[in-house]
Amino acid sequence: MIQIDRQKIYESHGYTFKNFVCLTEEEKMMILDWRNHENVRKEMVNKELISVENQTNSSFCRMEHPSNADANKCLERFKRFRA
């Protein structure tokens, strides 16, 4: 199993990976904007716009140890969005 340092920012193949618990408020708002984009929303279970209040209260934003499966799902959705 690979060991990942929560505080380190990883880069690979033109992508940058940063633990969500280390995001700045500006980065969190940028992700909320991406999440609310229509091309991303249509791929989500919840297709409604997410408010700032709901985003900051969500369990995903508070996850300290997201599983590899969760991280892989997010990465795959992001890749489809960029395609």
Secondary structure as UniProt FT lines:
FT   TURN            6..7
FT   STRAND          10..12
FT   TURN            13..14
FT   STRAND          15..17
FT   HELIX           20..22
FT   HELIX           25..36
FT   HELIX           38..41
FT   TURN            42..43
FT   HELIX           52..57
FT   HELIX           59..62
FT   HELIX           68..82
//
